Amino acid sequence: MITDARVLQPEFIPREVQHRDAEVNYLSNVLNPITNGGRADPALLHGPSGVGKTCIAQIRALHCWEAHPWVPNPEQVRLRQSAAE
């Protein structure tokens, strides 16, 4: 039973995901070079609808931006692209 309606909002990002440790760790390892100024290897999250692909990507990105504020977030990238046009 859902006890908190906020989880149904598209902008809701949980602080952690349960039962997806292997997937979260894999994505963390792929993204780790970014934190040192490098380039990340490509990563593809696949699976049926509703298994948490978007949620895992959002959580890892959020944790990356919190721990490493110099890594650009999507809004910063969009602003830079708009300014360059």
ChimeraX commands (.cxc) that place a marker at each C-alpha (Angstrom):
marker #1 position 0.00,0.00,0.00 radius 0.5
marker #1 position 1.29,3.45,-0.88 radius 0.5
marker #1 position 1.35,5.59,2.24 radius 0.5
marker #1 position 2.97,8.72,0.77 radius 0.5
marker #1 position 1.34,10.17,-2.36 radius 0.5
marker #1 position 4.52,12.15,-3.17 radius 0.5
marker #1 position 6.08,8.98,-4.57 radius 0.5
marker #1 position 3.60,9.14,-7.45 radius 0.5
marker #1 position 4.80,12.56,-8.60 radius 0.5
marker #1 position 7.13,12.52,-11.65 radius 0.5
marker #1 position 9.68,14.79,-9.95 radius 0.5
marker #1 position 9.94,12.56,-6.85 radius 0.5
marker #1 position 13.41,11.02,-6.42 radius 0.5
marker #1 position 13.82,8.64,-3.48 radius 0.5
marker #1 position 17.01,8.74,-1.41 radius 0.5
marker #1 position 17.63,5.02,-1.99 radius 0.5
marker #1 position 16.24,2.12,-3.98 radius 0.5
marker #1 position 15.58,-1.24,-2.42 radius 0.5
marker #1 position 16.49,-4.55,-4.09 radius 0.5
marker #1 position 18.58,-2.92,-6.85 radius 0.5
marker #1 position 22.02,-2.85,-5.21 radius 0.5
marker #1 position 23.80,-4.55,-8.12 radius 0.5
marker #1 position 22.34,-2.13,-10.66 radius 0.5
marker #1 position 23.05,0.94,-8.53 radius 0.5
marker #1 position 26.64,-0.21,-7.91 radius 0.5
marker #1 position 27.19,-0.90,-11.62 radius 0.5
marker #1 position 25.97,2.55,-12.63 radius 0.5
marker #1 position 28.04,4.15,-9.87 radius 0.5
marker #1 position 31.17,2.43,-11.17 radius 0.5
marker #1 position 30.44,3.50,-14.75 radius 0.5
marker #1 position 29.94,7.13,-13.69 radius 0.5
marker #1 position 32.90,7.27,-11.32 radius 0.5
marker #1 position 35.42,8.66,-13.89 radius 0.5
marker #1 position 33.28,11.80,-14.20 radius 0.5
marker #1 position 34.07,12.69,-10.60 radius 0.5
marker #1 position 37.76,12.86,-11.50 radius 0.5
marker #1 position 37.28,14.94,-14.64 radius 0.5
marker #1 position 37.25,11.92,-16.96 radius 0.5
marker #1 position 34.67,10.50,-19.31 radius 0.5
marker #1 position 32.26,7.79,-18.28 radius 0.5
marker #1 position 31.76,4.63,-20.30 radius 0.5
marker #1 position 28.37,4.36,-21.96 radius 0.5
marker #1 position 25.72,2.63,-19.87 radius 0.5
marker #1 position 22.39,1.20,-20.96 radius 0.5
marker #1 position 19.68,0.55,-18.42 radius 0.5
marker #1 position 17.15,-1.90,-19.80 radius 0.5
marker #1 position 14.23,-3.88,-18.51 radius 0.5
marker #1 position 10.47,-3.96,-18.41 radius 0.5
marker #1 position 8.37,-0.96,-17.44 radius 0.5
marker #1 position 8.24,-0.16,-13.77 radius 0.5
marker #1 position 11.40,-1.91,-12.58 radius 0.5
marker #1 position 13.21,1.30,-11.62 radius 0.5
marker #1 position 15.48,2.22,-14.54 radius 0.5
marker #1 position 14.70,5.95,-14.43 radius 0.5
marker #1 position 14.69,5.95,-10.65 radius 0.5
marker #1 position 18.18,4.40,-10.46 radius 0.5
marker #1 position 19.57,6.84,-13.02 radius 0.5
marker #1 position 18.08,9.83,-11.18 radius 0.5
marker #1 position 19.35,8.68,-7.80 radius 0.5
marker #1 position 22.91,8.09,-9.03 radius 0.5
marker #1 position 22.96,11.44,-10.81 radius 0.5
marker #1 position 21.62,13.24,-7.75 radius 0.5
marker #1 position 24.21,11.62,-5.49 radius 0.5
marker #1 position 26.94,12.51,-7.98 radius 0.5
marker #1 position 25.90,16.18,-8.08 radius 0.5
marker #1 position 25.63,16.36,-4.29 radius 0.5
marker #1 position 29.06,14.80,-3.72 radius 0.5
marker #1 position 30.77,16.54,-6.67 radius 0.5
marker #1 position 29.13,19.92,-7.34 radius 0.5
marker #1 position 31.54,20.70,-10.19 radius 0.5
marker #1 position 29.94,17.96,-12.33 radius 0.5
marker #1 position 27.39,19.76,-14.51 radius 0.5
marker #1 position 23.76,18.81,-14.06 radius 0.5
marker #1 position 21.29,18.70,-16.99 radius 0.5
marker #1 position 19.99,22.21,-16.36 radius 0.5
marker #1 position 23.51,23.65,-16.47 radius 0.5
marker #1 position 24.20,21.78,-19.72 radius 0.5
marker #1 position 20.96,23.11,-21.27 radius 0.5
marker #1 position 21.85,26.67,-20.25 radius 0.5
marker #1 position 25.32,26.36,-21.77 radius 0.5
marker #1 position 23.90,24.98,-25.02 radius 0.5
marker #1 position 21.31,27.77,-25.21 radius 0.5
marker #1 position 23.98,30.41,-24.61 radius 0.5
marker #1 position 26.18,28.94,-27.34 radius 0.5
marker #1 position 23.39,29.14,-29.95 radius 0.5
marker link #1:1,2 radius 0.2
marker link #1:2,3 radius 0.2
marker link #1:3,4 radius 0.2
marker link #1:4,5 radius 0.2
marker link #1:5,6 radius 0.2
marker link #1:6,7 radius 0.2
marker link #1:7,8 radius 0.2
marker link #1:8,9 radius 0.2
marker link #1:9,10 radius 0.2
marker link #1:10,11 radius 0.2
marker link #1:11,12 radius 0.2
marker link #1:12,13 radius 0.2
marker link #1:13,14 radius 0.2
marker link #1:14,15 radius 0.2
marker link #1:15,16 radius 0.2
marker link #1:16,17 radius 0.2
marker link #1:17,18 radius 0.2
marker link #1:18,19 radius 0.2
marker link #1:19,20 radius 0.2
marker link #1:20,21 radius 0.2
marker link #1:21,22 radius 0.2
marker link #1:22,23 radius 0.2
marker link #1:23,24 radius 0.2
marker link #1:24,25 radius 0.2
marker link #1:25,26 radius 0.2
marker link #1:26,27 radius 0.2
marker link #1:27,28 radius 0.2
marker link #1:28,29 radius 0.2
marker link #1:29,30 radius 0.2
marker link #1:30,31 radius 0.2
marker link #1:31,32 radius 0.2
marker link #1:32,33 radius 0.2
marker link #1:33,34 radius 0.2
marker link #1:34,35 radius 0.2
marker link #1:35,36 radius 0.2
marker link #1:36,37 radius 0.2
marker link #1:37,38 radius 0.2
marker link #1:38,39 radius 0.2
marker link #1:39,40 radius 0.2
marker link #1:40,41 radius 0.2
marker link #1:41,42 radius 0.2
marker link #1:42,43 radius 0.2
marker link #1:43,44 radius 0.2
marker link #1:44,45 radius 0.2
marker link #1:45,46 radius 0.2
marker link #1:46,47 radius 0.2
marker link #1:47,48 radius 0.2
marker link #1:48,49 radius 0.2
marker link #1:49,50 radius 0.2
marker link #1:50,51 radius 0.2
marker link #1:51,52 radius 0.2
marker link #1:52,53 radius 0.2
marker link #1:53,54 radius 0.2
marker link #1:54,55 radius 0.2
marker link #1:55,56 radius 0.2
marker link #1:56,57 radius 0.2
marker link #1:57,58 radius 0.2
marker link #1:58,59 radius 0.2
marker link #1:59,60 radius 0.2
marker link #1:60,61 radius 0.2
marker link #1:61,62 radius 0.2
marker link #1:62,63 radius 0.2
marker link #1:63,64 radius 0.2
marker link #1:64,65 radius 0.2
marker link #1:65,66 radius 0.2
marker link #1:66,67 radius 0.2
marker link #1:67,68 radius 0.2
marker link #1:68,69 radius 0.2
marker link #1:69,70 radius 0.2
marker link #1:70,71 radius 0.2
marker link #1:71,72 radius 0.2
marker link #1:72,73 radius 0.2
marker link #1:73,74 radius 0.2
marker link #1:74,75 radius 0.2
marker link #1:75,76 radius 0.2
marker link #1:76,77 radius 0.2
marker link #1:77,78 radius 0.2
marker link #1:78,79 radius 0.2
marker link #1:79,80 radius 0.2
marker link #1:80,81 radius 0.2
marker link #1:81,82 radius 0.2
marker link #1:82,83 radius 0.2
marker link #1:83,84 radius 0.2
marker link #1:84,85 radius 0.2
view
